[in-house]
């Protein structure tokens, strides 16, 4: 009965409706109802839904069990809670990028409970922290690759194989094909091998469900892929099939097992300044060499070749990593600035009124009557390239 529920009298005095279940069941119902749909109405990727649940449950656990701020009815969540949570993140040394990402998840949560717009920018909650310390820069001059962070790639992967063969295979796949953690865990090597490239399928972990083919450009990539296939059954994915206790392993278990194993290996941001994700940066630096240029993180400059040619090569590597924008590559191997004084080529759209024009075409002289010049209609298609 409702009257047997602790806190019933207090809620009744405030005219608050009784909510079935504790905060965990309330939160799970909200996630089940809302997390599967993006703000634009499209279906959210599984990775996004998992991340949303992870952030919200972690935050609520912190509020309840570390900060003593118990919330029996989740609609009572207010600015006092989020302020203390953000301050706790900062005190615990949480990275600014992670705090900003987590805040974006909490913005979704407050919208679910009818308090859209309640959460303010991170600077509001940390007024004593210098603003410069809270500004993110996507550019990485120092680099996030294992080599840049003084991690011996070959030695650590050998150590990973000694610790757990499946962990070694996962790291080898990330290094060789630039895979994200979840892409490596969900990779089905036999299915993904298309001879000249490795296919990352929409349902196999890519960010935003964006598929791609990572081309095989080096003999070692073929050697590694064949080596992995020898050790993985044709219908299996690359992640752990079973838990340490022998039960079938879920994706959630695989993500946690990966994190635990990387900590055992001693490669975490806290310990080395990089993580398994740093192997994507390692891959991008190596692919830059294949494409014939040196990245900023290894001392490369913008004038090593014509700038537009350089950016075309950067775009090719961006596509290998599953990104459509070259600006993202700044976080992998630094940002190339256009050399001063170099002309920029712009694409100018041709208006409909100028979609066609008459171009004089000189005809070869012919003997006799009728020799002369003629004209020919030449359409202008799409846009025209001009030097600025």
KAGIUR-V66440 format. One record per residue. N is the residue number from 1. RES is the residue in one small letter. SS is DSSP state (~ for helix, > for strand, _ for the rest). OMEGA is omega in whole degrees, -180 to 180 (* if undefined). Layout:
n=(N	N)
res=(RES	RES)
ss=(SS	SS)
omega=(OMEGA	OMEGA)
//
This chain:
n=(1	2	3	4	5	6	7	8	9	10	11	12	13	14	15	16	17	18	19	20	21	22	23	24	25	26	27	28	29	30	31	32	33	34	35	36	37	38	39	40	41	42	43	44	45	46	47	48	49	50	51	52	53	54	55	56	57	58	59	60	61	62	63	64	65	66	67	68	69	70	71	72	73	74	75	76	77	78	79	80	81	82	83	84	85	86	87	88	89	90	91	92	93	94	95	96	97	98	99	100	101	102	103	104	105	106	107	108	109	110	111	112	113	114	115	116	117	118	119	120	121	122	123	124	125	126	127	128	129	130	131	132	133	134	135	136	137	138	139	140	141	142	143	144	145	146	147	148	149	150	151	152	153	154	155	156	157	158	159	160	161	162	163	164	165	166	167	168	169	170	171	172	173	174	175	176	177	178	179	180	181	182	183	184	185	186	187	188	189	190	191	192	193	194	195	196	197	198	199	200	201	202	203	204	205	206	207	208	209	210	211	212	213	214	215	216	217	218	219	220	221	222	223	224	225	226	227	228	229	230	231	232	233	234	235	236	237	238	239	240	241	242	243	244	245	246	247	248	249	250	251	252	253	254	255	256	257	258	259	260	261	262	263	264	265	266	267	268	269	270	271	272	273	274	275	276	277	278	279	280	281	282	283	284	285	286	287	288	289	290	291	292	293	294	295	296	297	298	299	300	301	302	303	304	305	306	307	308	309	310	311	312	313	314	315	316	317	318	319	320	321	322	323	324	325	326	327	328	329	330	331	332	333	334	335	336	337	338	339	340	341	342	343	344	345	346	347	348	349	350	351	352	353	354	355	356	357	358	359	360	361	362	363	364	365	366	367	368	369	370	371	372	373	374	375	376	377	378	379	380	381	382	383	384	385	386	387	388)
res=(x	x	x	x	x	x	x	x	x	x	x	x	x	x	x	x	x	x	x	x	x	x	x	x	x	x	x	x	x	x	x	x	x	x	x	x	x	x	x	x	x	x	x	x	x	x	x	x	x	x	x	x	x	x	x	x	x	x	x	x	x	x	x	x	x	x	x	x	x	x	x	x	x	x	x	x	x	x	x	x	x	x	x	x	x	x	x	x	x	x	x	x	x	x	x	x	x	x	x	x	x	x	x	x	x	x	x	x	x	x	x	x	x	x	x	x	x	x	x	x	x	x	x	x	x	x	x	x	x	x	x	x	x	x	x	x	x	x	x	x	x	x	x	x	x	x	x	x	x	x	x	x	x	x	x	x	x	x	x	x	x	x	x	x	x	x	x	x	x	x	x	x	x	x	x	x	x	x	x	x	x	x	x	x	x	x	x	x	x	x	x	x	x	x	x	x	x	x	x	x	x	x	x	x	x	x	x	x	x	x	x	x	x	x	x	x	x	x	x	x	x	x	x	x	x	x	x	x	x	x	x	x	x	x	x	x	x	x	x	x	x	x	x	x	x	x	x	x	x	x	x	x	x	x	x	x	x	x	x	x	x	x	x	x	x	x	x	x	x	x	x	x	x	x	x	x	x	x	x	x	x	x	x	x	x	x	x	x	x	x	x	x	x	x	x	x	x	x	x	x	x	x	x	x	x	x	x	x	x	x	x	x	x	x	x	x	x	x	x	x	x	x	x	x	x	x	x	x	x	x	x	x	x	x	x	x	x	x	x	x	x	x	x	x	x	x	x	x	x	x	x	x	x	x	x	x	x	x	x	x	x	x	x	x	x	x	x	x	x	x	x	x	x	x	x	x	x	x	x	x	x	x	x	x	x	x	x	x)
ss=(_	~	~	~	_	_	_	~	~	~	~	~	~	_	_	_	_	_	_	_	_	_	~	~	~	~	~	~	~	~	~	~	~	~	_	_	>	_	_	_	_	_	>	_	_	~	~	~	~	~	~	~	~	~	~	~	~	~	~	~	~	~	~	~	~	~	_	_	_	_	_	_	_	~	~	~	_	_	~	~	~	~	~	~	~	~	~	~	~	~	~	_	_	_	_	~	~	~	~	~	~	~	~	~	~	~	~	~	~	~	~	~	_	_	_	_	_	_	_	_	_	~	~	~	~	_	_	_	_	_	~	~	~	~	_	_	_	_	_	_	_	_	_	_	_	_	_	_	_	_	_	_	~	~	~	~	~	~	~	~	~	~	~	_	~	~	~	~	~	~	~	~	~	~	~	~	~	_	_	_	~	~	~	~	~	~	_	_	~	~	~	~	>	_	_	_	>	>	>	>	_	_	_	_	_	_	~	~	~	_	_	>	>	>	>	_	_	_	~	~	~	~	~	~	~	~	~	~	~	~	~	_	_	_	_	_	_	_	_	_	_	>	_	_	_	_	_	>	_	_	~	~	~	~	~	~	~	~	~	~	~	~	~	~	~	_	_	_	~	~	~	~	_	_	_	_	_	~	~	~	~	~	~	~	~	~	~	~	~	~	~	_	_	_	_	~	~	~	_	_	_	~	~	~	_	_	~	~	~	~	~	~	~	~	~	~	~	~	~	~	_	_	_	_	_	~	~	~	~	~	~	~	~	_	_	_	_	_	_	_	_	_	_	_	>	>	>	>	>	_	_	~	~	~	_	>	>	>	>	>	>	_	_	_	_	_	_	_	_	_	_	_	_	>	>	>	>	>	>	_	_	_	>	>	>	>	>	_)
omega=(-178	-177	177	-177	178	180	-177	-178	-180	179	-178	179	-180	-179	179	179	177	-179	-178	175	177	-176	-179	180	176	-179	180	178	178	180	179	-176	-169	-170	-178	-178	178	-179	-180	177	-180	-179	-180	178	179	-180	180	180	179	-179	179	179	-179	-178	-177	179	179	180	179	177	178	-180	-175	-168	178	-176	177	-179	-175	180	-177	179	-171	177	176	177	-176	-176	179	-179	-176	177	-179	-179	-180	178	177	178	-178	180	-179	178	180	-178	-179	-180	180	179	180	179	180	178	179	177	179	175	176	-178	-178	175	178	-177	174	-179	-179	179	-178	-175	-176	177	-176	-179	-179	-176	-179	-174	-178	180	178	-177	-179	-179	-177	179	-179	172	-179	-176	-177	179	-177	178	179	-180	179	-180	179	-180	176	173	180	-173	-177	-179	-179	178	174	179	179	178	179	180	-179	-175	-178	176	178	179	179	-179	178	179	179	-180	-172	-176	176	-176	169	-179	-176	177	179	-179	-176	-178	171	-170	-177	-179	-174	-178	179	175	-179	-179	178	-178	172	-175	-178	-177	-176	171	-178	-180	-179	-180	-176	-179	177	173	176	-176	175	-175	-177	178	-178	178	177	180	-179	-179	177	179	179	-179	178	-174	-180	180	-173	-178	-175	170	-174	179	-179	179	-176	177	179	179	176	178	177	-175	177	177	178	178	-179	179	180	180	178	-180	-180	-179	179	176	176	-179	180	178	176	180	-178	-176	-173	-176	178	-178	176	179	179	177	174	176	177	178	-177	178	180	178	176	177	178	-179	173	175	-179	-180	-179	-177	178	176	-179	179	-176	-174	-179	174	177	-171	-179	176	179	-178	175	178	176	180	179	179	177	178	178	-178	178	179	179	-178	180	-179	-179	-176	177	-179	180	-179	175	-175	177	177	179	180	-179	177	-179	-179	179	179	-178	177	-177	-179	178	-179	-177	-178	180	-175	176	174	-179	-179	-180	179	-178	179	177	-179	178	179	174	-175	177	179	179	-178	178	178	-179	178	179	-179	172	-174	171	-178	-176	179	179	177	179	*)
//
